[in-house]
Amino acid sequence: MTREEFSDAVELPVDTMAALERAAGSHRHEVLFSNRAFHIKQSAVRDVFDISIRPGLISLAGGSPYLRSLPLEDLGRTAQRIIAEHGLEALQYGGGQGMEELRTQACEVMAAEGILDADPADIVITTGSQSAQDVAAKVFCDPGDVILCEDPTYVGALNAFEAYEVDVRTVPMDDGGLVPEALEQRIREVRAEGKTIKLLYTIPSFNNPSGVTLTADRRQAVVEICRRNNILILEDNPYGLLRFDGEPLTPMRAGNAQDVLYLGSFSKIFAPGVRLGWALVPRHLYRRFYLACEAVVLCPSPLTQMLVSAYLREYDWMGHVRSSRSLYAERCSAMLDALDEHMPEGVTWTRPDGGFFIWVTLPEGVDTYPLLYEAIDAGTVFIPGAAFTPGEGPSNKLRLAFSAVSSEDIAEGVRRLAPILSAAVGEVRVR
């Protein structure tokens, strides 16, 4: 049995696996790895993304925004003008906080979501919102500290947190999002173990991967619970403006400036390739957070900041958001219709009102990870549910994404997937 086969067959503590990998290392430098390095995992999403670009494969996996409606030729001319007229600034080092114009524009974006009191002085422009998740874990957590999160949650955040040897504990969700009573119960359980809880990480609007939204009446209840227990909320809201009805729910940060560290992204309202997001940081926490960001990237790219600023200043970015909402609503409806038509009895799924994702649940006893390989052979691909929760156990869930696939391909992809799920459900029933 190889080392990889052994680790797959036997779930061992990370420290034990680190020692085994060091001992079996083929190069003398492998003994130099830190213990932290063995907490950094290969992303299942990245693995599937690499697979999904194969010709002929319908990918229901990648949560990518639709970019074909962007005015690409005009944006090309804008980028050319930025370099020609402002190249010495665009191609030089910049400030670590980010450009003032873009920080001001981030406030305007948040105002459209319902955050009306944001100050550009409290914003740090980040290299996507995931870098802000990484910085938050580094600034607030020592090894062994607890971060609470929804179950399921964003795999990128899990990878960032676990790299800092954080103990990630989940809180159950239902159709209304994070359950406040379950949050209080989890806090009591964790503290009874003598552990310190530092953060609650939440994606309240159209959770990735489930598509579930935290209801308006629960949002303040969650804030109050965390305030009483001195837990900082890390609110990640990349999809907030993409509510299909055009009426985004007010973020938890609105009215709770001292208790919520808010993360935004230009990836979903413009383009992920610019790799820019922002953190709206409580003023009393700002300096440490900003210094930690600067220590990682020195400064966010002035060139891409200037391009995003030009897009927000010179183009109808809200018009693009509105057309994106309509497109995503149409594709979500196409996926729900296909699931209704093709899925076997015993399979259920969420019905999101925004965002990119639908979360599918199979009967207990089904492990969706092996089904991925069968799906690839059938010409489609999804993300297994195990990627979105801490731990190494199997999952009977999977994520489907509708944002970057035509309605016709969505219907065909679900049709290809259905027999595989039907067979898996049938096997469980006869056991």
NUFI-409128 format. One record per residue (C-alpha): residue in three letters; z, y, x. Coordinates in steps of 0.001 Angstrom, whole numbers, plus 500000, padded with zeros to 6 digits. Layout:
// NUFI-409128
AlaZYX/...
***
This chain:
// NUFI-409128
Met500000500000500000/Thr499045503400501372/Arg501402506380501472/Glu499504507936498563/Glu499671504737496490/Phe503392504452497218/Ser504091508014496125/Asp502077507452492950/Ala503966504270492115/Val507477505493492926/Glu508834508896491977/Leu510890510076494942/Pro512783513293495636/Val510743515981497348/Asp512936515889500467/Thr512389512127500785/Met508653512482500379/Ala508648515253502973/Ala510432512998505452/Leu508008510148504755/Glu504991512391505190/Arg506345513755508460/Ala507024510261509746/Ala503542509090508794/Gly501803512231510001/Ser498679511592512050/His499001514791514069/Arg501973516082516039/His501812519444514251/Glu502674517861510902/Val506336517710511916/Leu506268521522511959/Phe505819521862508203/Ser508744523452506383/Asn510442521654503508/Arg508988524385501303/Ala505463523281502169/Phe506024519956500434/His506812521753497176/Ile503296523222497113/Lys501127520994494960/Gln497420520641494516/Ser496505522249491203/Ala495096519835488648/Val493266522797487127/Arg491522523495490421/Asp490602519815490808/Val489029519754487360/Phe487338523124487897/Asp485544521698490936/Ile484432518706488878/Ser483354520784485883/Ile480484522496487686/Arg478530519229487848/Pro475151519486486097/Gly475132518097482573/Leu478897518116482186/Ile480296520105479262/Ser483507521666480486/Leu486242522184477916/Ala488636522725480806/Gly488231526123482424/Gly489948529151480921/Ser487255531558482055/Pro486312534753480216/Tyr482758535276478978/Leu481031537707481342/Arg477399537687480216/Ser477967540610477843/Leu479040542888480709/Pro476484545551481750/Leu475944543909485130/Glu473007546037486295/Asp474878549232485500/Leu477993547905487208/Gly475875547097490248/Arg474733550704490409/Thr478334551853489965/Ala479476549698492881/Gln476607551028494990/Arg477574554603494159/Ile481237553970495022/Ile480316552711498475/Ala477664555372499075/Glu479806558315497947/His483355557094498620/Gly482836554361501191/Leu485271555739503738/Glu488034555443501149/Ala486790552318499386/Leu486428550297502591/Gln489580551564504308/Tyr493214550507503968/Gly494936551901500890/Gly498439552409499597/Gly500556549375498867/Gln501434550549495365/Gly497820550848494281/Met495737553892493414/Glu497250556417491026/Glu494219556508488757/Leu494272552752488213/Arg498038552746487629/Thr497556555458485019/Gln494752553456483397/Ala496986550376483317/Cys499391552469481237/Glu496532553260478852/Val495737549540478517/Met499393548792477778/Ala499478551594475212/Ala496716549749473329/Glu499064546745473260/Gly502067548751472035/Ile503877549754475247/Leu504028553540474926/Asp506588554503477567/Ala505043553042480733/Asp505124555314483788/Pro502502554922486558/Ala505335555363489065/Asp506826552042487902/Ile503605550069488386/Val502460547993491345/Ile498807546928491412/Thr498738543245492348/Thr496170540692493469/Gly495944539186490014/Ser499068538549487976/Gln499744535266489789/Ser500651537125492974/Ala503259538987490907/Gln504684535649489735/Asp504939534580493365/Val506653537829494364/Ala509098537578491452/Ala510206534110492554/Lys510552535279496144/Val512504538440495317/Phe514888537026492716/Cys515367533336493494/Asp517158531396496200/Pro516459527652496549/Gly518074525837493651/Asp518167528849491324/Val516786528234487843/Ile513764529776486175/Leu513434528982482486/Cys509974528681480967/Glu508217527521477850/Asp507171523900477570/Pro504250523842478241/Thr503472526753480544/Tyr500912528089483003/Val500324525710485895/Gly499793528539488400/Ala503262529906487687/Leu504788526448488103/Asn503103526092491494/Ala504301529530492579/Phe507889528900491493/Glu508150525410492936/Ala506884526616496310/Tyr510128528623496578/Glu512215525522495786/Val513178526891492393/Asp514569524581489713/Val512218525117486759/Arg513726524143483400/Thr511807524117480161/Val512672525440476708/Pro511081523829473637/Met508480525599471534/Asp507327525131467965/Asp504490526715465997/Gly506302530053466252/Gly506646529936470022/Leu509813529750472089/Val512747528676469905/Pro515659531141470328/Glu518315528562469431/Ala516846526140471958/Leu516896528903474585/Glu520613529483474008/Gln521275525749474179/Arg519340525408477449/Ile521251528307478988/Arg524557526616478093/Glu523389523290479526/Val522185524777482805/Arg525312526851483318/Ala527474523821482580/Glu525880522291485681/Gly527085525275487720/Lys523577526606488271/Thr522402530234488274/Ile519569531271485948/Lys517551534203487272/Leu514409534506485147/Leu512808533537481871/Tyr509050533261482426/Thr507121533547479176/Ile503544533956477955/Pro504378535157474441/Ser500843535817473194/Phe498470532814473112/Asn500444530762475602/Asn498459529040478311/Pro497964526114477655/Ser499121525766474053/Gly497572528838472421/Val500856529339470526/Thr502146532880469933/Leu505798533919469893/Thr506341535425466459/Ala507186539104466138/Asp510650538439464721/Arg511591536114467596/Arg510566538484470382/Gln513542540797470213/Ala515868537857469586/Val514754536345472900/Val515295539674474670/Glu518808539956473243/Ile519717536428474333/Cys518530537116477878/Arg520265540497477985/Arg523597538941476987/Asn523195536308479692/Asn521893538666482427/Ile518539536893482705/Leu515479538981483570/Ile512397538319481432/Leu509094537894483266/Glu506577538614480492/Asp503050537497481371/Asn500526538954478912/Pro496941538476480129/Tyr495588537626476657/Gly497523540152474526/Leu494511542282473529/Leu492470539192472615/Arg494044538624469215/Phe491198537694466906/Asp492196540108464126/Gly492364543042466571/Glu496070543652465939/Pro497976542566469079/Leu501658541811468672/Thr503905544313470416/Pro505009542965473815/Met508687542332474496/Arg508568545052477154/Ala508111547726474477/Gly511540549261473942/Asn513159547007476555/Ala512311548769479802/Gln515443547606481633/Asp515231543930480728/Val511560542950481054/Leu509276542809484082/Tyr505811542947482531/Leu502669541427484067/Gly499152542487483069/Ser495704541468484262/Phe492212542927484395/Ser490781539397484521/Lys490513538896480772/Ile489567542426479674/Phe487076542942482533/Ala486435540263485141/Pro488572537785487117/Gly486490538221490257/Val488017541642490929/Arg491366539812491444/Leu493491542675490166/Gly496467542841487865/Trp499627544895487669/Ala503372544638487349/Leu505369547149485291/Val508754546840486958/Pro512131548075485668/Arg512858551165487713/His516136549852489135/Leu514288546792490515/Tyr511138548539491645/Arg511737549142495351/Arg512462545519496328/Phe509585544227494225/Tyr507142546761495651/Leu508179546056499254/Ala507729542326498710/Cys504230542891497291/Glu503313545084500243/Ala504621542478502676/Val502181539906501260/Val498914541835500811/Leu499628545130502607/Cys497473546839499971/Pro495301545776497046/Ser491582546228497709/Pro490591549909497330/Leu486997548886496632/Thr487818546648493679/Gln490406549149492415/Met487768551869492388/Leu485311549577490594/Val487863548704487897/Ser488800552367487514/Ala485148553305487110/Tyr484706550579484506/Leu487709551791482497/Arg486654555443482887/Glu482883555276482384/Tyr482250552256480164/Asp483300551275476649/Trp485872548741477784/Met487549548576474366/Gly484149547889472826/His483818544959475221/Val487283543738474195/Arg486314543939470514/Ser483088541986471051/Ser484995539427473142/Arg487514538945470341/Ser484710538189467902/Leu483037535778470300/Tyr486255533928471108/Ala487183533745467411/Glu483794532171466665/Arg484164529644469477/Cys487729528811468525/Ser486580528170464966/Ala483786525931466281/Met486290523881468274/Leu488706523580465366/Asp485852522460463094/Ala484754519850465660/Leu488305518557466044/Asp488665518331462268/Glu485441516330462099/His485806513965465042/Met489451513422465965/Pro491142510187464857/Glu494235509998462690/Gly497404510564464688/Val495956513327466889/Thr497119516883466200/Trp496325520283467709/Thr497361523911467632/Arg495450526587465701/Pro495605529738467839/Asp494942533246466567/Gly493785534551469940/Gly493358533714473600/Phe491364530857475126/Phe493088527516474462/Ile493856524698472020/Trp496599522152472786/Val495944518597471633/Thr498731516053471123/Leu498117512304471023/Pro500641509698469862/Glu503577508863472110/Gly502648506265474692/Val499226507697475527/Asp498839509115479047/Thr495984511609479022/Tyr495524511732482795/Pro493600508410483100/Leu491500509476480106/Leu490137512357482172/Tyr488030509973484261/Glu486630508329481147/Ala485792511754479736/Ile483930512712482910/Asp481859509532482610/Ala481116510529479005/Gly479950513986480073/Thr482875516233479252/Val486121517353480878/Phe489568518665479881/Ile492906519402481590/Pro495604516705481241/Gly498874517959479813/Ala501016516825482744/Ala499720519796484756/Phe501567522246482510/Thr505138521041482744/Pro507463520515485726/Gly508141516973486831/Glu505939513999487513/Gly505990512062484244/Pro502976511213482073/Ser501939513410479151/Asn500348512604475812/Lys498834516086475607/Leu495735517856476888/Arg494299521367477002/Leu490891522345475678/Ala489354525759476425/Phe486751527386474196/Ser486262530770475886/Ala483368530044478251/Val481395527458476250/Ser478831527999473498/Ser479679526815469999/Glu476947524176470278/Asp478335522807473534/Ile481860522884472131/Ala480790520679469231/Glu478983518279471566/Gly481844518196474075/Val484384517322471378/Arg481994514686470001/Arg481808513083473469/Leu485570513203473878/Ala486484511767470472/Pro485677508062471129/Ile487812508112474274/Leu490805509499472429/Ser490212507143469505/Ala490261504138471822/Ala493466505342473479/Val495155505837470101/Gly494019502384469005/Glu495486500744472098/Val498867502340471454/Arg498898501179467845/Val498318497505468740/Arg501026497365471428/
***
